[in-house]
Amino acid sequence: MTHPLPKAAPAAPALRRTTRFRRLLESDELEFLLEAHNGLSARIVEEAGFRGIWAGGLCMSAQYGVRDSNEASWTQVLEMLEFMADATTLPILLDGDTGYGNFNNVRRLVRKLEQRSIAAVCIEDKLYPKTNSFIDGERQKLAEIDEFCSRIKAGKDAQSDDDFCIVTRVEAFIAGWGLGEALRRAEAYHAAGADAILIHSALTQPAEVLAFQREWAGRCPVVIVPTKYSATPTEVFREAGFSIAIWANHLLRAAIPAMQACARTLAREQNLRSIEDDIAPVKEIFRLQGASELQAAEERYLPQREAGARVIVLAASRGSALGELTDERPKTMVRVAGQPLLGHIVAAYNAAGIKRITVVRGYRPEAVNLPSLSYIDNPRHEQTSELVSLGLALAGDPDDSRDLYVSFGDVIFRRYILDSLAEAEGDFVIVVDTNWEESVNRGRAADYVRCSQPYSRRTFAQPVWLERCAEELPPGERHGEWTGMLRVAASALPRLRGTVSDLGSQPGHEQAKLHQLLTRLAEEGEHIRVIYTTGHWLDVDSLDDVVAAGSFA
């Protein structure tokens, strides 16, 4: 007899941040919180191994460049807390100053903090607007005890999560009052519902907080901020039985001298060599920001066809018909409307999300030097034509995993053309201009096409296929002019390579043009989809075309 395997026990649900903070507060061991003031620093705190975060008022205001006197509004603080909570899994204790007002402000604050998964808030018994405790502390006025207790009670009544904590900060020592006043206030706050007392001192020795802890005798957890008495060994705090010690502003203080030194060096030396080895690489910022997760999400959710495509631009010819304009540069680099023709072509592809572009150069290759492009040179451009340049580009990039666009370096076009190519189904897709008579009127050569049917209303509903493409096509067979734009699906690229290779092995292949390639593909049984358009592109062949291109661009 076989016995079924026992079922695995279900995974325990993750503890809420509020519960984890309460456990820190009630731990038998001394726990530690480290300051963070934005999402990046919050992530650094978690990676360092801390179990909780202090969102300090001094540092939160400082990262906005304002004083720690409630000059940053509570809604601005909430906004930054939301980024921090998103960036880390740790419980966050907010330094909530005085609660930003009276009991009504505190209860609204508590509700908003819970909505943002903040685990706890610390409020201090001073008047709003507050001043930092280390600036003229003895001149600062404390709140009336009964009024401050109303803030505590309202906050506790407003919370919906039983584990949300309100820590009350006693400022009696800061304001120059003695131990008796500190204990009187702490007892009242504890009775009002405070989950813990933060006892604060501006002395460089911990005498005041240690005296308070002895007299308090463990009535509820006690938190300290050892900023001023920094030389005291941590073991003293541990033996005294404090619950949590907060390193309240040290990440921000560590960053300031590093930034100041870097800024001075850059201002003085005006180069990056002296500082590059001492600063974090950009990829470390990307890591902390979670860039890899976004890349994985993009692969999962975003359509990949167009974004993953690549381009070959055939731009090897000089364009001698343009005369002096191409003495020192090829036609593709003739400037139109402030940038070269090639710049307009690249911008159109980039606008469609296509960034991987290879340009085949020939005449004056050094003049074709736009950034972020790949280049293949055709050193025999004067003896060869378009097919050879395409073959060189295909050989230079064997990647057949993405769709390929092919166009000429003297043809500029609207985004509409690329959208038409991308949206049409088919292994091979070309765009054909119905206004072929325009080329005849201008007296220039053109790649005319004969299709399975001429342009009409029916062509919007029925696919049209290329039958032949040639410069010498009789007028009666012309259904349009090929714009020089071709898209080849990734699955069809091996067949394209084969046909280019076959044509390249035949006599006279060095002068073969792309219209001959299209005709050969059609003769071999390939279905070349035709998308009709009227306008939206311009072939720059003459000086008149250069003038027209200025208006087009």
C-alpha positions in Angstrom: 0.0 0.0 0.0 1.4 3.4 -1.0 1.0 6.4 1.2 0.5 9.9 -0.3 3.3 12.3 0.5 2.4 14.9 3.1 1.4 18.3 1.8 3.9 21.0 2.3 2.9 23.5 4.9 1.7 26.8 3.4 4.3 29.6 3.6 3.8 31.9 6.5 2.4 35.3 5.5 5.0 38.1 5.6 4.8 40.2 8.7 3.5 43.8 8.3 6.0 46.6 8.6 4.1 47.8 11.7 4.4 44.4 13.4 8.1 44.3 12.6 8.7 47.7 14.0 6.7 46.9 17.2 8.9 43.8 17.6 12.0 46.0 17.4 10.6 48.3 19.9 9.8 45.5 22.4 12.9 43.5 21.7 15.1 42.3 24.6 18.1 43.4 22.6 19.2 46.9 21.7 18.1 47.6 18.2 19.3 50.3 15.7 17.7 52.5 13.1 19.7 54.4 10.5 18.6 57.7 8.9 17.4 57.8 5.3 16.0 60.8 3.5 14.9 59.5 0.1 14.4 56.3 -1.8 18.0 55.7 -2.7 19.3 56.2 0.8 16.5 53.9 2.1 17.6 51.2 -0.2 21.2 51.6 1.0 20.1 51.3 4.6 18.4 48.0 3.9 21.3 46.6 2.0 23.6 47.5 4.9 21.7 45.1 7.1 19.6 47.4 9.3 16.2 46.3 10.4 14.5 49.7 10.4 14.8 53.3 9.1 14.5 56.7 10.8 13.1 59.3 8.4 14.6 62.2 10.2 13.1 65.7 10.0 16.6 67.4 9.8 17.6 65.3 6.8 14.2 65.2 5.1 14.2 69.0 5.1 17.9 69.3 4.2 17.4 67.2 1.0 14.8 69.8 0.0 17.4 72.5 0.8 15.3 74.1 3.5 15.6 74.5 7.3 14.4 72.0 9.9 11.6 74.4 11.0 8.6 72.9 9.2 9.6 74.8 6.0 9.0 71.6 4.1 5.3 71.0 4.2 3.9 67.8 5.7 2.5 66.8 2.2 6.0 67.1 0.8 7.3 64.8 3.6 4.5 62.3 2.8 5.4 62.3 -0.9 9.1 61.5 -0.1 8.0 58.9 2.4 6.0 57.2 -0.3 9.1 56.9 -2.5 11.1 55.6 0.5 8.4 52.9 1.3 8.4 51.8 -2.3 12.2 51.5 -2.4 12.6 49.3 0.8 10.9 46.6 2.7 12.0 47.9 6.0 9.7 49.5 8.6 10.1 53.3 8.7 9.8 55.5 11.8 8.9 59.0 10.7 10.3 62.0 12.6 6.9 63.8 12.6 8.1 66.9 14.4 5.1 68.2 16.5 2.6 66.3 14.4 2.2 69.4 12.1 -0.4 71.0 14.3 -3.0 70.1 16.9 -4.8 66.8 17.6 -6.7 67.1 14.3 -3.5 67.3 12.2 -2.1 64.4 14.1 -5.0 62.0 13.5 -5.0 63.0 9.8 -1.2 62.4 9.6 -1.6 58.9 11.1 -4.2 57.9 8.6 -2.0 59.1 5.7 1.1 57.4 7.1 -0.8 54.1 7.3 -1.9 54.5 3.7 1.7 54.7 2.7 2.9 51.6 4.8 4.8 53.7 7.3 5.2 51.7 10.5 5.4 54.5 13.2 5.6 58.2 13.9 7.5 60.1 16.5 6.0 63.4 17.7 7.7 65.9 20.0 6.2 68.0 22.8 7.1 71.4 21.3 5.0 74.1 19.6 4.3 74.3 15.9 6.3 75.4 13.9 9.2 73.6 15.6 12.9 74.5 15.6 15.7 72.0 15.6 16.5 70.8 19.1 20.2 71.7 18.8 19.5 75.4 17.9 18.9 77.5 21.0 17.2 74.6 22.7 16.8 76.3 26.1 14.8 79.1 24.5 12.3 76.8 22.9 8.9 76.5 24.5 7.2 73.2 25.2 3.6 72.3 24.7 1.2 72.2 27.6 1.0 68.6 28.8 -2.7 68.2 28.4 -2.7 69.6 24.9 0.1 67.3 23.8 -1.7 64.3 25.3 -4.7 65.2 23.1 -2.4 64.8 20.1 -1.4 61.3 21.3 -4.9 60.2 22.1 -6.2 61.4 18.7 -3.4 59.7 16.9 -4.0 56.4 18.6 -7.8 56.6 18.0 -7.1 57.3 14.3 -4.9 54.3 13.6 -6.6 51.3 12.0 -3.6 48.9 12.5 -3.2 47.9 16.1 0.6 47.6 15.6 1.1 51.1 14.3 3.2 52.9 16.9 3.3 56.5 18.2 6.6 57.4 19.8 6.6 60.6 21.9 9.7 62.6 22.1 10.3 64.4 25.5 12.2 67.7 25.0 12.4 68.6 28.7 16.2 68.3 28.8 16.6 70.2 25.6 14.5 73.1 26.9 16.5 73.3 30.2 14.1 71.5 32.5 15.3 68.8 34.8 14.7 65.1 35.3 11.5 65.7 37.3 9.8 67.5 34.4 11.0 64.9 31.9 9.6 62.1 34.0 6.3 64.0 34.6 5.8 64.5 30.9 6.8 60.9 30.0 4.3 59.5 32.5 1.5 61.6 31.1 2.3 60.6 27.5 2.5 57.0 28.4 -0.9 57.2 30.1 -2.3 58.9 27.0 -1.3 55.9 24.9 2.2 56.5 23.7 3.9 53.2 22.7 7.4 54.4 23.5 9.3 57.4 24.9 12.2 59.0 23.0 14.2 60.9 25.6 16.4 63.6 24.0 19.5 65.4 25.2 21.9 67.9 23.8 24.8 67.1 26.2 28.0 65.5 25.0 27.7 62.9 27.8 24.7 60.6 28.3 24.1 61.5 31.9 20.6 62.9 31.4 19.3 60.0 29.3 20.9 57.4 31.7 19.3 59.1 34.7 15.9 59.1 33.0 16.2 55.4 32.1 17.0 54.4 35.7 14.0 56.3 37.1 11.7 55.2 34.3 12.3 51.6 35.3 11.0 50.0 32.1 7.4 51.3 32.2 7.5 51.3 28.3 10.3 51.1 25.7 12.7 54.1 25.6 14.5 55.3 22.5 17.6 57.5 22.3 19.3 59.6 19.6 23.1 59.6 20.6 24.0 62.4 18.1 25.6 64.6 20.7 27.1 62.0 23.0 28.6 60.1 20.1 31.8 59.0 22.0 29.8 56.9 24.4 30.4 53.2 23.9 27.3 51.4 22.6 27.6 48.8 25.4 26.6 51.6 27.8 23.2 51.9 26.1 22.8 48.1 25.9 23.5 47.7 29.6 21.1 50.5 30.5 18.3 48.7 28.7 17.4 51.2 26.0 15.1 49.7 23.3 16.4 51.5 20.1 19.3 53.8 19.3 18.9 56.0 16.3 21.8 57.1 14.1 19.8 60.1 13.1 21.6 62.1 10.4 24.8 60.2 9.4 24.1 59.2 5.8 23.4 62.8 4.9 26.4 64.1 6.8 28.7 61.5 5.2 27.5 62.5 1.7 28.0 66.3 2.2 31.8 66.3 2.5 32.1 63.8 -0.4 30.0 66.0 -2.6 31.8 69.2 -1.6 35.2 67.6 -2.3 34.0 66.3 -5.7 32.6 69.7 -6.6 35.8 71.6 -5.7 37.9 69.2 -7.6 35.8 69.5 -10.8 35.7 73.3 -10.5 39.5 73.4 -10.1 40.7 70.8 -12.6 37.9 70.9 -15.2 38.2 67.2 -16.0 36.9 63.9 -14.6 40.2 62.0 -14.2 40.9 63.0 -10.6 37.5 61.9 -9.3 36.3 59.0 -11.4 38.0 56.3 -9.3 36.5 57.7 -6.1 32.9 57.9 -7.0 30.2 55.2 -7.6 30.0 54.0 -11.2 26.8 54.9 -13.0 25.8 51.2 -13.1 25.7 51.2 -9.3 23.0 53.9 -9.5 21.1 51.8 -12.0 21.4 48.8 -9.7 20.1 50.7 -6.7 17.2 52.1 -8.8 16.2 48.6 -9.9 16.9 49.2 -13.6 17.2 45.5 -14.3 13.7 44.8 -13.1 12.4 47.4 -15.5 14.3 45.9 -18.4 12.7 42.5 -17.6 9.3 44.1 -17.4 9.8 45.8 -20.8 10.6 42.4 -22.3 7.5 41.0 -20.8 5.0 43.7 -21.5 6.1 45.9 -24.4 5.7 44.9 -28.1 9.1 44.0 -29.5 8.8 44.0 -33.2 9.5 47.7 -34.0 11.7 48.5 -31.1 13.9 45.4 -31.9 14.2 46.2 -35.6 17.4 47.3 -37.4 18.1 49.5 -40.4 20.5 49.5 -43.4 20.8 52.9 -45.1 22.6 52.8 -48.5 24.5 56.0 -48.8 27.7 55.2 -50.8 27.1 57.4 -53.8 28.4 60.9 -54.3 25.3 62.5 -56.0 27.3 64.3 -58.7 24.1 66.0 -60.0 24.3 68.3 -57.0 27.5 69.8 -58.3 29.6 71.7 -55.8 27.4 70.6 -52.9 29.0 67.2 -53.1 32.6 68.1 -53.8 33.7 67.5 -50.2 30.8 65.3 -48.9 28.4 62.7 -50.3 24.8 63.5 -51.0 23.5 62.0 -47.7 25.5 64.7 -45.8 24.1 67.7 -47.7 22.4 69.9 -45.1 18.7 70.6 -45.3 16.8 72.6 -42.7 19.8 72.7 -40.4 21.0 69.0 -40.5 22.2 66.5 -43.1 19.8 64.4 -45.1 21.1 61.4 -43.1 20.2 63.2 -39.9 16.5 63.5 -41.0 16.5 59.8 -41.9 17.9 58.8 -38.6 15.5 61.0 -36.7 12.6 59.4 -38.5 13.7 55.9 -37.5 14.5 57.0 -34.0 11.0 58.5 -33.6 9.6 55.0 -34.5 11.7 53.5 -31.7 14.4 52.0 -34.1 17.9 52.8 -32.9 20.1 50.2 -34.5 21.2 51.7 -37.8 24.0 50.8 -40.1 25.1 53.2 -42.9 27.0 52.0 -46.0 29.5 54.7 -46.9 31.5 55.1 -50.1 32.3 58.5 -51.4 34.2 60.6 -48.8 33.4 58.1 -46.0 35.1 60.3 -43.3 32.5 63.0 -43.9 29.7 60.6 -42.9 30.2 60.7 -39.2 26.9 61.1 -37.3 27.1 59.6 -33.8 25.4 56.5 -32.5 25.5 54.8 -35.9 27.3 51.8 -37.3 29.2 52.1 -40.5 30.2 49.7 -43.4 32.4 51.0 -46.1 32.1 50.1 -49.8 35.6 51.1 -51.1 34.5 50.2 -54.7 31.5 52.4 -54.7 32.5 54.0 -58.1 32.5 50.6 -59.8 29.5 49.0 -58.0 25.9 49.8 -57.2 23.2 49.3 -54.6 23.2 45.5 -54.5 26.9 45.3 -53.6 26.4 47.8 -50.8 23.5 45.8 -49.5 25.5 42.6 -49.6 28.4 44.2 -47.7 26.0 45.4 -45.0 24.3 42.0 -44.7 27.7 40.3 -44.4 28.8 42.8 -41.8 25.8 42.0 -39.5 24.7 38.3 -39.5 21.9 39.0 -37.0 18.7 37.5 -38.4 16.7 37.8 -35.1 15.0 41.1 -35.9 13.2 42.7 -38.7 15.3 44.7 -41.2 14.4 48.0 -42.8 16.3 49.1 -46.0 16.3 52.6 -47.4 18.5 55.0 -49.4 20.6 57.8 -48.0 19.0 60.4 -50.2 15.3 59.6 -49.5 13.6 61.4 -46.6 10.2 60.5 -45.4 7.5 61.0 -42.9 6.9 58.8 -39.8 3.7 57.7 -41.6 5.8 55.7 -44.1 7.5 53.7 -41.3 4.2 53.1 -39.5 2.7 51.7 -42.8 5.7 49.4 -43.2 5.6 48.2 -39.6 1.9 47.5 -39.4 1.5 45.6 -42.7 1.7 41.8 -42.5 4.2 40.1 -44.8 7.7 38.8 -45.1 8.6 41.5 -47.6 6.8 44.9 -47.6 7.5 47.9 -49.8 5.8 51.4 -50.0 4.7 52.5 -53.5 3.7 56.1 -54.4 0.7 56.2 -56.7 1.8 59.6 -58.1 4.4 58.1 -60.5 3.7 60.7 -63.1 5.5 63.2 -61.0 8.9 61.5 -61.7 8.1 61.6 -65.4 7.3 65.3 -65.3 10.6 66.0 -63.5 12.5 64.0 -66.1 14.3 61.8 -63.6 14.8 58.0 -63.4 12.5 56.1 -61.1 11.9 52.5 -59.9 8.4 51.9 -61.4 6.3 49.0 -60.2 3.6 46.7 -61.6 1.4 45.2 -59.0 -1.3 42.6 -58.7 -3.9 45.4 -58.9 -3.6 49.2 -59.2 -4.5 51.6 -56.4 -8.3 51.8 -55.7 -10.7 51.5 -52.9 -10.4 47.8 -53.0 -6.7 47.9 -52.1 -7.7 49.1 -48.6 -9.3 45.7 -48.0 -7.3 43.4 -50.3 -3.6 42.8 -50.2 -1.6 44.0 -53.2 1.5 42.2 -54.3 4.5 43.3 -56.4 4.9 41.6 -59.8 7.8 43.6 -61.2 10.0 46.6 -60.4 12.1 48.3 -63.1 13.2 51.7 -64.4 12.2 50.9 -68.0 8.7 49.6 -67.2 6.3 50.7 -70.0 3.9 53.4 -68.9 0.9 51.2 -69.5 2.2 48.8 -66.8 3.1 51.3 -64.2 1.0 51.3 -61.0 3.3 53.5 -59.0 6.9 54.3 -58.0 8.8 52.4 -55.4 9.9 54.9 -52.6 13.1 52.9 -51.9 11.6 51.7 -48.5 11.7 48.0 -47.8 11.0 45.9 -44.7 12.0 42.3 -44.4 10.7 40.1 -41.6 13.3 38.4 -39.5 12.1 35.0 -40.6 12.7 36.0 -44.3 16.2 37.3 -43.9 17.9 34.0 -44.7 16.0 34.0 -48.0 17.0 37.6 -48.7 20.6 36.8 -48.1 20.4 33.8 -50.5 18.9 35.9 -53.3 21.4 38.7 -52.8 24.2 36.1 -52.9 22.8 34.4 -56.1 22.5 37.8 -57.9 26.0 38.7 -56.8 27.4 35.7 -58.4 26.0 36.5 -61.9 27.8 38.5 -64.6 27.2 42.2 -64.4 26.1 41.9 -60.8 28.3 44.8 -59.7 25.9 47.3 -61.4 22.8 45.6 -60.1 20.2 47.7 -58.3 17.7 47.0 -55.6 14.7 47.1 -58.1 16.3 44.0 -59.7 16.5 42.3 -56.3 12.8 42.9 -55.8 11.9 41.5 -59.2 14.1 38.5 -58.6 12.4 37.8 -55.2 8.9 38.1 -56.9 10.0 35.7 -59.7 11.2 33.2 -57.0 7.7 33.2 -55.5 8.2 35.5 -52.7 5.1 37.6 -51.8 6.2 41.2 -51.6 3.4 43.2 -50.0 2.7 46.6 -51.5 1.5 49.5 -49.4 0.2 52.4 -51.5 0.8 56.0 -50.5 0.6 59.4 -52.2 3.5 61.6 -51.1 5.0 61.7 -47.6 8.5 61.1 -49.0 11.1 62.8 -51.2 14.0 61.5 -53.3 16.7 64.2 -53.4 18.3 63.9 -56.8 18.8 67.5 -58.0 19.3 71.0 -56.7 15.6 71.7 -57.1 15.0 68.6 -54.8 17.4 70.2 -52.2 15.2 73.3 -52.2 12.1 71.2 -51.9 13.6 69.2 -49.1 13.9 72.3 -47.0 10.1 72.8 -47.0 9.5 69.0 -46.6 11.8 68.7 -43.6 
